[in-house]
Amino acid sequence: MDSKTLFSNFSGTDFARPPAIARNEARVVEARAVWATAESLAGYGRLVADFASAEVAIVTWPQPGRRPVVAGTGNEGGVVADVFEFARKGQVQHAVNRAVGRGYVTGWFDDPGTAREDAPPRDSTRLFTHEANYHPDGGQVFHPRAGASFVALLAKPGDDVRPEDFVAFHFDGRAGVHIDPGVWHQPVFPLGETAVFDDKQGRVHACIAVDFIGEFGAYVAVPLLPPSRT
């Protein structure tokens, strides 16, 4: 895979390679780490104990003018479910969403400007990510298979979002997460080298994106070490 293909998921910025932290081409914003609980997730989403019974919140399309949306319409796309697969390739984190047939580079375990797929991570306790998105018309469920621990990087709704608004929610693998409509997110970040998650989301959904590099000249550093429970 060439570099232009590898980094084609940068939204709004055209790079042959990502900017380098060491060359002062981008700054780093550290996300705050918290444990995911019903209380800490308020305003972001909810814990999901059972994937099969979890319902995805679907939002009716907004009313464009004075005439209202007819009841029962604007929310009929239904839900699609499949798996989300994650794998580290050297210093690069990859993800594939089988539900929508898309693959992504979601982060780097080394300086993104020099990270390589043929070299082991020098530090796997955090990764750098470059963007996030939200779905205005529906939520999304991630539920780990085999009890995989993971981190969900989330920020509350609002188009004036900044890198400093993101929180790294840590899950110990006993529950998944429903990310509410409008909540900024990335695909989740497993703590292991590979992981498979059950994924459920609106079959027809929009994505609104924020490009941390293009808009703020920054990466968000996602802490993968679990925070203290005290």
C-alpha positions as CSV (number, residue, x, y, z in Angstrom):
1,M,0.0,0.0,0.0
2,D,1.5,3.3,-1.0
3,S,1.5,6.3,1.3
4,K,-1.2,8.3,-0.5
5,T,-3.5,5.3,-0.2
6,L,-2.5,4.6,3.4
7,F,-3.3,8.1,4.6
8,S,-6.3,8.7,2.3
9,N,-8.6,8.9,5.3
10,F,-7.3,12.3,6.4
11,S,-10.4,14.5,6.1
12,G,-9.9,17.8,4.4
13,T,-6.1,17.6,4.3
14,D,-4.0,16.1,1.4
15,F,-0.8,14.6,2.7
16,A,1.7,12.3,1.1
17,R,2.7,11.5,4.7
18,P,1.4,12.7,8.1
19,P,3.1,15.7,9.7
20,A,5.9,14.8,12.1
21,I,5.8,15.7,15.8
22,A,9.6,15.7,16.0
23,R,9.9,18.3,13.3
24,N,7.4,20.6,15.1
25,E,4.9,20.1,12.2
26,A,2.1,19.2,14.7
27,R,1.6,19.5,18.4
28,V,0.2,16.9,20.8
29,V,-2.9,17.1,22.9
30,E,-3.2,14.5,25.7
31,A,-6.7,13.0,26.2
32,R,-7.8,12.6,29.7
33,A,-8.3,8.9,30.7
34,V,-11.3,7.7,32.8
35,W,-13.0,4.4,33.5
36,A,-16.2,3.9,31.6
37,T,-19.2,3.7,33.9
38,A,-22.8,4.6,33.6
39,E,-22.1,7.9,35.3
40,S,-18.9,8.9,33.4
41,L,-20.6,8.0,30.0
42,A,-23.6,10.3,30.6
43,G,-23.9,12.6,27.6
44,Y,-21.6,10.4,25.5
45,G,-23.4,7.0,25.4
46,R,-24.1,4.0,27.6
47,L,-22.7,0.6,28.6
48,V,-23.9,-2.4,26.5
49,A,-23.9,-5.7,28.4
50,D,-25.4,-7.8,25.5
51,F,-24.8,-7.1,21.8
52,A,-27.8,-9.0,20.5
53,S,-30.4,-7.1,22.5
54,A,-28.7,-3.7,22.2
55,E,-30.8,-1.1,20.3
56,V,-29.2,1.5,18.2
57,A,-30.6,5.0,18.6
58,I,-31.9,6.3,15.2
59,V,-32.6,10.1,14.9
60,T,-35.3,11.3,12.5
61,W,-34.1,13.6,9.8
62,P,-34.3,17.3,10.8
63,Q,-37.3,19.4,9.7
64,P,-35.9,21.6,6.9
65,G,-38.7,24.2,6.9
66,R,-42.0,25.1,8.5
67,R,-43.6,21.8,7.4
68,P,-42.9,18.9,9.7
69,V,-41.5,15.5,8.8
70,V,-44.3,13.0,8.5
71,A,-44.4,10.7,11.5
72,G,-42.7,7.4,10.9
73,T,-40.5,8.7,8.0
74,G,-37.0,10.0,7.9
75,N,-35.8,7.1,10.2
76,E,-36.5,4.1,8.1
77,G,-33.0,3.0,7.0
78,G,-32.8,0.3,9.6
79,V,-29.7,-1.1,11.3
80,V,-26.7,-3.0,9.8
81,A,-24.6,-5.4,11.9
82,D,-21.3,-7.1,11.3
83,V,-17.8,-7.1,12.8
84,F,-15.1,-4.4,13.2
85,E,-11.6,-5.9,13.0
86,F,-8.5,-4.3,14.5
87,A,-4.8,-5.1,13.9
88,R,-1.5,-3.4,14.7
89,K,0.9,-3.5,11.8
90,G,4.2,-2.5,13.3
91,Q,3.7,1.1,14.5
92,V,0.4,1.6,12.7
93,Q,-3.1,0.8,13.9
94,H,-5.5,-0.5,11.3
95,A,-9.3,-1.1,11.5
96,V,-11.8,-2.6,9.0
97,N,-15.5,-2.1,9.4
98,R,-17.2,-5.1,7.7
99,A,-20.6,-3.6,8.2
100,V,-19.9,-0.7,5.7
101,G,-17.0,-2.2,3.8
102,R,-14.3,0.4,4.8
103,G,-10.8,0.3,6.2
104,Y,-9.0,2.9,8.1
105,V,-5.7,3.9,9.6
106,T,-6.8,5.1,13.1
107,G,-3.5,5.8,14.8
108,W,0.2,5.5,15.2
109,F,2.3,4.1,18.1
110,D,5.3,6.3,17.1
111,D,5.7,9.8,15.6
112,P,3.2,9.6,12.7
113,G,5.7,11.4,10.4
114,T,8.1,8.5,10.6
115,A,6.0,5.5,11.8
116,R,6.5,2.3,9.9
117,E,4.6,-1.0,9.5
118,D,7.8,-3.0,9.4
119,A,9.1,-1.9,12.8
120,P,7.7,-2.8,16.3
121,P,6.1,-0.1,18.5
122,R,8.6,1.6,20.8
123,D,5.8,2.6,23.1
124,S,2.4,0.8,23.0
125,T,1.0,2.6,26.1
126,R,-0.5,5.4,23.9
127,L,-1.2,6.2,20.2
128,F,-1.6,9.3,18.2
129,T,-4.8,9.9,16.2
130,H,-5.7,12.6,13.7
131,E,-9.4,12.8,13.3
132,A,-12.9,12.0,14.6
133,N,-16.4,12.0,13.3
134,Y,-20.0,11.7,14.5
135,H,-23.3,10.4,13.0
136,P,-26.1,13.0,13.3
137,D,-28.7,10.4,12.4
138,G,-27.9,7.4,14.6
139,G,-25.8,5.8,17.3
140,Q,-23.2,3.0,17.0
141,V,-22.6,-0.1,19.2
142,F,-19.1,-1.6,19.7
143,H,-19.0,-4.9,21.7
144,P,-15.8,-6.8,22.2
145,R,-15.4,-10.5,21.5
146,A,-13.3,-12.6,23.8
147,G,-13.4,-10.0,26.6
148,A,-11.0,-7.6,24.8
149,S,-10.2,-4.5,26.8
150,F,-10.4,-1.2,24.8
151,V,-10.5,2.6,24.8
152,A,-13.3,4.7,23.3
153,L,-12.2,8.2,22.4
154,L,-15.3,10.5,22.7
155,A,-16.3,14.1,22.8
156,K,-19.7,15.6,23.5
157,P,-21.8,16.9,20.6
158,G,-21.2,20.3,19.0
159,D,-19.4,21.4,15.9
160,D,-17.1,23.7,17.8
161,V,-15.3,20.7,19.1
162,R,-11.5,20.9,19.8
163,P,-8.9,18.3,20.5
164,E,-8.9,19.2,24.2
165,D,-12.5,18.1,24.4
166,F,-11.8,14.4,23.9
167,V,-11.9,11.9,26.8
168,A,-10.4,8.4,26.6
169,F,-12.9,6.0,28.2
170,H,-11.4,2.7,29.3
171,F,-13.4,-0.5,29.2
172,D,-12.2,-3.8,30.8
173,G,-13.9,-6.0,28.2
174,R,-16.9,-7.0,30.3
175,A,-19.2,-4.5,28.4
176,G,-19.4,-2.7,25.1
177,V,-20.5,0.8,24.4
178,H,-23.4,2.5,22.6
179,I,-22.1,5.8,21.3
180,D,-25.0,8.3,21.1
181,P,-26.0,10.2,17.9
182,G,-24.0,13.4,17.6
183,V,-21.1,12.2,19.8
184,W,-17.6,12.6,18.4
185,H,-15.7,9.3,18.2
186,Q,-13.1,7.2,16.4
187,P,-13.3,3.5,16.0
188,V,-12.4,2.1,19.4
189,F,-8.8,1.3,20.3
190,P,-8.1,-2.3,21.6
191,L,-5.4,-2.8,24.1
192,G,-4.2,-6.0,22.4
193,E,-2.5,-6.3,19.1
194,T,-5.6,-7.8,17.4
195,A,-9.3,-7.8,18.3
196,V,-12.7,-8.4,16.8
197,F,-15.8,-6.4,17.9
198,D,-19.4,-6.8,17.0
199,D,-20.6,-3.6,15.4
200,K,-24.1,-2.3,14.9
201,Q,-25.1,1.0,13.4
202,G,-27.6,2.8,11.1
203,R,-27.6,1.2,7.7
204,V,-27.9,4.7,6.2
205,H,-25.8,7.1,8.1
206,A,-24.0,10.4,7.7
207,C,-20.6,11.3,9.0
208,I,-19.5,14.7,10.1
209,A,-15.7,14.9,10.5
210,V,-13.1,17.0,12.3
211,D,-9.5,17.0,11.0
212,F,-7.2,17.6,14.1
213,I,-4.2,18.3,11.8
214,G,-5.9,20.5,9.2
215,E,-7.9,22.5,11.8
216,F,-5.7,22.6,14.9
217,G,-2.3,21.4,13.8
218,A,-2.5,18.7,16.4
219,Y,-2.7,15.0,17.1
220,V,-4.7,13.6,20.1
221,A,-2.6,11.2,22.2
222,V,-4.8,8.4,23.4
223,P,-3.6,6.8,26.7
224,L,-3.9,3.0,26.6
225,L,-2.7,2.4,30.1
226,P,-5.8,2.1,32.4
227,P,-6.2,4.9,34.8
228,S,-6.2,4.4,38.6
229,R,-9.6,3.3,40.1
230,T,-9.0,5.5,43.2
